[in-house]
Amino acid sequence: MRSRQNTQAQRVSESSRERRDREKTHLRAIILKAAGEIFLRLGYEKLSLRKVAEQIGYSATTIYLYFEDKDDLLFALACEGFERFEAHLEAAEASSDDPLRQIEAIGRAYIAFGLGHPAHYRLMFMQRGDFLIKPLPGSDCRTIEAFGSLGKAVRRAMDQGLIRQADLFTTSNVLWAGVHGIVSLALTVPVLDPEQVAAMGDRYFQLTWEGLLPRG
């Protein structure tokens, strides 16, 4: 009888712990969502844990239970972005076996991610680029590793003679610079409408192939 009671008590305790864990995960997601909205609306300098707390209807003390400070909160938001970003690029890479199609698909996925996730993009690549190269200590967040799909596609294209041989790192960075420029302009220059941005992307890839494909 006592064994049965102990088993029931354990189940209740485990169920309660699982419920608390779900609630913590849910609240953490709410905090990150609010931080992204405030960051996009007010900018980096005016974002604070207090403003996040006010927006979601909690005390600032509650926010500090999840994040040590503003940097910790922003890094968590950036990590969320890098996770989504890597998934976008990997899906683009998997869309074709042709390295040239992969490179273009990855570039277009990059642009789509930036336009679709402006708060994450601004934080990851425009406001706190240091997170990309130097993650916070103890973090297992994949930052610069998220670009692995692009590097692999460029390497395959070179190995198969589809594009001219050159330094892999430099070539990959030039491709990155091009799509980054398009996204940055789209996010900071209000006169550029979606059609213009799409046309810029099309022209960018035309010029890219003219520059990369083997001569003759």
N, C-alpha and C positions, 0 to 999 in steps of 0.2 A: 504493500500500500504506500509506504513511504517512498519507495523507488518510483512509483507512478506519479506521486505528487512532485518529486524532484524533477522528473522528466517534464511535467507540465509547467513547472516554474521556469525551467530552462527555456522551453519554447516561448513562454511569455516574455522572458528577458531578451531572447534573441529577436523576437518580433518587435519589441520596443526599441532595441538598438538599431535594427534595420530601418524602422520608421524615422528615428532621429537622424540617421545617416541620410535618408532620402530628403528630409526637411533641410538639412545642412547643405546638401548638394543643390537643392532647389533655390535656397536663399542666396547661395554663392553665385548661381547663374543670374539671379535677379540683380545682384550687386554689380556684376560685370556688364550686364545689359544697360543699367542706369549709368555706369561710368562711361560707356561708349557713347551714349546719347549726350551726356554733358560735355564730354571731350569734343564731340562734333559740333555742338551748339556754341560752347563758350571758349573752346581752345584749351591748350595744355596748361597755361599759367593759371587759369581760373578754376580748373578742376581741383576739388578737394574732397576728402573723405566725408567732411561735414555736409557738403552739397549732395553727395551721393546718398547719405543717410536721410537727408530731408526729402529727397525725391521719392524714396521708397517707403518713407514713413517709419523709419527706425531711428534709434539713437546712434550717435557717432560711436559710442562704446561698442555697439553690436558689430559695426563694420570692423573695428579693431580686433574683434575675435577671429576674423577671417583674414585680414591683411594687416601687416605691421605698419605700413606707411603708404604714402602716395606711390612711391616707386614700386613697392610690392604689388599694389593693385594694378598699376599700369603694365607691369611685366606680365601679370596673369592675363590681362586683356590681350596683350601682344601674343602670348603663347596660344591663347584660344584662336587668334587670327592665323598664326603660323600652322596650327593643326589643320584648319580649314584650307589654307593656302596650299599646303603640301598635298592634301587630298585632291584639290582641283588639278594640280599639275600632274599628279600620278594618273588620274583619270584621262587626262589629255594624252599622256604618253601611251596609255593602253588602248587608245582609240585607233591605232594603226601600227603596222609592222614596218612601214616605210619611215626611215629616220627623218627625211625632209618633211613629211607630213607631221611627224611627231613634233619637230621643232616649231613648226607653225602653229600646231594645235596648242602646244604649251604656251607660246607667246600670246595667243588669243585668250587662253584660259587665264593668263596673268592679267590681261586687260580687263576681262570680265570680273575677275575677283576684285580688282581695285575699284571698279565702278560699282560693284554690288555690295562691297563692304568698306565704305569710305572711312569710317572711324578706325577700323583695324588697320587699313592701309596707311592712313596718315601717321598713325602711331608707329607701325612697324618700319616704314621706309622713309618717312619725311620728318617726324618729330623726334623719335627716339631710335635712330639708327644704331646707337650703341648697343641696344638689346640684340641686334642681329649678330654682332661679332663677339660681344661679351655678355652672355646671360648672367643673371644673378647667381651668386655662389650656391651650390647645392641643387641647382635646378637640372631636371632632365629634359627640359624643353628643347625640341628640335627647331633651330632657327635657321642658320645658314645651310644646314643639311636639307632643308626643304627644297633647295634648288637642285637636288641630286638628279631629278628626272631630266632637266635641261642638259646638264653635263654629260649624262649617259647618251642622250640622243645626239649631241654634237660629236661625241667620240665615235659613235657608230657611223655617222655620216662621213666623218673623215676616214675611218678605217675602210669603208666601202667605196671610197673615192667619189662620193657624191658632192662633197664640198672640198675646197682647196685645203691642203694641210697648213696648219698654223698652230700657234700656241692655244691649247684647249682652254685654259683659264681666261686668257684675253678674249678669245672669240666668244665664249659664253657670257662674259661680262659686257661685251659690246651689244650682244642680243638683249641682255637684261636692260642695259641703259636705254635702248630704243623704246621698249614697251613701258619702262618706268617713266620716260619722258612723256609719252602719250597719256598715261594715267595721271601724272602730276599736272599736266596742262588741263586735262578734263576736270580735275578736282579744284583747281585754283582759278581758272579763267571761265567766268560764267557765260561768256558769249558762245562758247563751243557747245553746240547741241549734239545729241546722240548720233545724228547722221554724219555730222562733221567728224566726230571722233571715230566712227566706223570707217569713214573714207581715209582718215589718217592711218588707221591700222592696215587697211588694204594696200595703201601706197607704201607704207613702211616695209611690208613683206615683199612687195615687188622689188624694191630697192635692195632689200636684204639678199634676195636670191641673185640679183645682178652682181652683187659684190662677193658672194660666197661660192657660187657655182664655178666649176673648173672652166677656164677660158678655152674657147674652141670646141 
